[in-house]
Amino acid sequence: MSHIILVRHGQASLLERDYDKLCANGEAQAGLLGEYWSRRGVVFGSVYSGPRVRQLETARIVAEAYRSAGLGFPETVVMSEFDEYQAEAVLRECLPQLLQVNAEIKELHCAYEDSRESSESGDRRKTFQKLFEAVISKWVAGETAAAGIESWHEFCLRVERGLAQVVRDTPPAASAVVFTSAGTIGAAMRRALHLSAEDTLRLTWMSRNASFSEFLASGERFTLSTFNAHPHLDEGGLLTYR
């Protein structure tokens, strides 16, 4: 069986103008992952990444850790199939619709707007995350739609196409690693465990930055081995979700 590992990118720059880059903590998380694997002599026959900067930076930092240890690390193959769903666009398009009809969303939005006046970045992160999860949940459930934006179902099918290609290209007993995002990992879990959309989304909120999930694949079989592992992150400040 082939061994396929999906890595969630390190912590990105939430609430900054450019979210799609690793923050200093995210760079540290990625470096620790590379050091953890290189110390254990983990070998990958192939490396893939989604096209987002935060995904590619995580792959680059892990590769640097390998090379600093005197070990080889394959060149990264970029695949659009492992891009995250269009969360920013969904929020932009669906939030105004939901504010007109959904009292819960309106309350969460007001809490987030109030938190923007606070000096505590932790408060802003928490209120944003609650609002974000609520809007995305409505979108996944089909209770709101964003015209011209890939649907949740289309996103899951795209990820499955990417996984199928990686499985085809990974010989038996070999390992491949994919640097991607929480939604993509959730879609892989959906494939492995035949989850509902609601359960899949619930799992994505649990995914830690720079954690890894392992799958075993052979033919049509795609089986979960490990979810959300983070043995390389042993300090409280390194255990982040966004």
PLY file of the C-alpha trace (Angstrom):
ply
format ascii 1.0
element vertex 242
property float x
property float y
property float z
element edge 241
property int vertex1
property int vertex2
end_header
0.00 0.00 0.00
1.07 3.57 -0.65
1.50 5.96 2.25
0.00 9.44 1.65
0.54 12.22 4.19
-1.40 15.48 4.10
0.11 18.42 5.99
-1.84 21.49 6.98
0.16 24.66 6.38
1.72 26.55 9.28
-0.16 29.39 10.91
-1.03 32.08 8.38
-1.53 35.82 8.92
-5.14 35.96 10.11
-6.78 39.42 10.15
-3.86 41.00 8.32
-4.28 42.54 4.89
-2.55 39.53 3.31
-3.72 36.36 5.03
-1.95 34.08 2.55
1.50 34.04 4.11
2.99 32.36 7.14
3.37 34.42 10.29
6.52 33.98 12.39
4.79 31.28 14.44
3.81 29.45 11.25
7.39 29.47 10.02
8.52 28.01 13.35
5.86 25.28 13.16
6.95 24.27 9.65
10.61 24.22 10.68
9.87 21.97 13.64
7.97 19.56 11.39
10.92 19.34 8.99
13.35 18.78 11.87
11.09 16.13 13.41
10.85 14.12 10.21
14.49 14.54 9.21
15.73 13.36 12.65
13.67 10.21 12.15
14.88 9.65 8.61
11.40 9.88 7.09
11.79 9.52 3.31
9.35 10.78 0.70
9.37 9.64 -2.90
7.34 12.65 -4.02
6.18 16.00 -2.65
3.09 17.98 -3.66
1.59 21.29 -2.64
-1.44 23.40 -3.30
-0.76 26.75 -4.99
-1.33 29.05 -2.01
1.67 30.92 -0.61
1.08 29.54 2.89
1.11 25.97 1.53
4.22 26.49 -0.60
6.09 28.25 2.21
5.40 25.35 4.55
6.78 22.90 1.97
9.84 25.11 1.40
10.68 25.35 5.11
10.31 21.60 5.62
12.60 21.03 2.62
15.18 23.42 4.07
15.19 21.49 7.34
15.89 18.27 5.44
18.70 19.82 3.44
20.22 21.38 6.56
20.36 17.86 7.99
22.16 16.63 4.87
19.14 14.75 3.56
17.47 14.89 0.17
13.96 16.17 -0.32
12.17 15.93 -3.68
11.19 19.04 -5.59
7.63 20.15 -4.89
4.99 19.54 -7.56
2.25 22.18 -7.41
-1.29 20.89 -7.97
-4.35 23.14 -8.04
-6.44 20.20 -6.82
-4.96 20.76 -3.35
-5.92 24.42 -3.12
-8.28 25.37 -0.29
-11.93 26.14 -1.01
-12.61 29.82 -1.72
-13.37 30.77 1.85
-12.72 34.50 1.48
-15.02 34.71 -1.55
-17.74 32.70 0.19
-17.58 35.01 3.20
-17.66 38.11 0.98
-20.62 36.90 -1.09
-22.68 35.05 1.50
-22.33 37.18 4.62
-24.45 40.11 3.27
-27.18 37.64 2.30
-27.19 35.99 5.72
-27.18 39.28 7.60
-30.58 40.01 6.05
-32.26 36.80 7.18
-30.31 35.12 9.99
-30.37 36.54 13.53
-27.50 34.33 14.73
-25.20 35.51 11.95
-26.17 39.12 12.63
-25.33 38.72 16.33
-21.96 37.12 15.55
-21.18 39.86 13.06
-21.97 42.55 15.63
-19.70 40.83 18.16
-16.89 40.74 15.61
-17.38 44.41 14.70
-17.28 45.33 18.40
-14.09 43.30 18.90
-12.33 45.31 16.21
-12.29 48.21 18.66
-10.48 46.06 21.22
-6.71 46.05 21.65
-6.80 42.30 22.25
-5.99 40.43 19.04
-7.15 37.20 20.71
-10.67 38.61 21.04
-10.75 39.56 17.36
-9.54 36.11 16.34
-12.17 34.35 18.45
-15.08 36.46 17.27
-13.97 36.22 13.65
-13.62 32.45 13.87
-17.14 32.07 15.26
-18.56 34.20 12.47
-16.48 32.43 9.84
-17.55 28.97 10.99
-21.21 29.96 11.04
-21.14 31.38 7.50
-19.18 28.46 6.05
-21.53 26.00 7.76
-24.52 27.63 6.08
-22.73 27.50 2.72
-21.76 23.84 3.10
-25.35 22.97 4.08
-26.65 24.70 0.94
-28.53 27.38 2.90
-26.70 30.14 1.04
-24.86 30.23 -2.27
-22.14 32.28 -3.92
-22.62 32.75 -7.66
-19.61 31.82 -9.76
-17.78 30.23 -6.83
-16.96 26.54 -6.61
-19.49 24.76 -4.40
-18.56 22.58 -1.44
-19.44 19.45 -3.42
-17.33 20.56 -6.37
-14.46 21.31 -4.01
-14.59 17.81 -2.50
-14.62 16.22 -5.96
-11.61 18.33 -6.98
-9.64 17.15 -3.96
-10.57 13.55 -4.68
-9.24 13.90 -8.24
-5.96 15.16 -6.85
-5.74 12.33 -4.35
-6.46 9.77 -7.05
-3.60 11.12 -9.14
-1.17 11.04 -6.21
-2.19 7.46 -5.40
-1.68 6.44 -9.04
1.76 8.05 -9.10
2.95 6.65 -5.76
4.34 3.09 -5.97
3.35 0.49 -3.38
5.32 0.86 -0.13
6.41 4.39 -1.11
5.39 7.62 0.64
4.15 10.94 -0.71
3.48 14.17 1.18
1.00 16.89 0.25
1.18 20.39 1.76
-2.31 21.81 1.80
-5.05 23.28 4.03
-7.67 22.20 6.54
-10.54 22.00 4.07
-8.56 19.74 1.76
-7.66 17.45 4.64
-11.34 17.38 5.59
-12.24 16.34 2.03
-9.68 13.53 2.26
-11.24 12.43 5.56
-14.63 12.50 3.84
-13.27 10.17 1.17
-11.70 7.79 3.69
-14.54 7.66 6.22
-17.58 8.39 3.99
-18.55 11.36 6.15
-21.48 13.70 5.73
-20.79 17.32 4.77
-21.59 18.44 8.32
-19.22 15.91 9.92
-16.51 16.71 7.39
-16.68 20.41 8.18
-16.63 19.71 11.91
-13.34 17.86 11.46
-11.77 20.74 9.56
-12.20 23.03 12.57
-10.11 20.57 14.62
-7.12 20.60 12.27
-4.01 22.16 13.85
-1.57 24.28 11.90
1.41 22.19 10.67
-0.27 18.96 11.78
-0.24 15.92 9.53
-2.76 13.21 8.67
-1.77 9.85 7.20
-3.64 7.65 4.76
-2.99 4.23 3.25
-4.02 3.69 -0.36
-4.21 0.78 -2.74
-6.37 0.82 -5.85
-9.77 2.14 -4.80
-8.96 1.73 -1.12
-8.18 4.95 0.75
-7.96 4.42 4.49
-7.24 6.76 7.38
-4.22 5.88 9.53
-3.63 9.04 11.62
-5.52 12.34 11.89
-4.20 15.71 13.06
-0.88 14.46 14.49
1.43 17.11 15.93
4.16 15.44 18.04
6.64 18.11 16.88
4.61 20.91 18.46
5.16 20.55 22.18
4.66 24.14 23.36
1.31 25.81 24.00
1.98 28.77 21.74
2.72 26.46 18.82
-0.65 24.69 19.00
-2.86 26.88 16.83
-5.92 26.44 14.64
-5.82 29.66 12.58
0 1
1 2
2 3
3 4
4 5
5 6
6 7
7 8
8 9
9 10
10 11
11 12
12 13
13 14
14 15
15 16
16 17
17 18
18 19
19 20
20 21
21 22
22 23
23 24
24 25
25 26
26 27
27 28
28 29
29 30
30 31
31 32
32 33
33 34
34 35
35 36
36 37
37 38
38 39
39 40
40 41
41 42
42 43
43 44
44 45
45 46
46 47
47 48
48 49
49 50
50 51
51 52
52 53
53 54
54 55
55 56
56 57
57 58
58 59
59 60
60 61
61 62
62 63
63 64
64 65
65 66
66 67
67 68
68 69
69 70
70 71
71 72
72 73
73 74
74 75
75 76
76 77
77 78
78 79
79 80
80 81
81 82
82 83
83 84
84 85
85 86
86 87
87 88
88 89
89 90
90 91
91 92
92 93
93 94
94 95
95 96
96 97
97 98
98 99
99 100
100 101
101 102
102 103
103 104
104 105
105 106
106 107
107 108
108 109
109 110
110 111
111 112
112 113
113 114
114 115
115 116
116 117
117 118
118 119
119 120
120 121
121 122
122 123
123 124
124 125
125 126
126 127
127 128
128 129
129 130
130 131
131 132
132 133
133 134
134 135
135 136
136 137
137 138
138 139
139 140
140 141
141 142
142 143
143 144
144 145
145 146
146 147
147 148
148 149
149 150
150 151
151 152
152 153
153 154
154 155
155 156
156 157
157 158
158 159
159 160
160 161
161 162
162 163
163 164
164 165
165 166
166 167
167 168
168 169
169 170
170 171
171 172
172 173
173 174
174 175
175 176
176 177
177 178
178 179
179 180
180 181
181 182
182 183
183 184
184 185
185 186
186 187
187 188
188 189
189 190
190 191
191 192
192 193
193 194
194 195
195 196
196 197
197 198
198 199
199 200
200 201
201 202
202 203
203 204
204 205
205 206
206 207
207 208
208 209
209 210
210 211
211 212
212 213
213 214
214 215
215 216
216 217
217 218
218 219
219 220
220 221
221 222
222 223
223 224
224 225
225 226
226 227
227 228
228 229
229 230
230 231
231 232
232 233
233 234
234 235
235 236
236 237
237 238
238 239
239 240
240 241
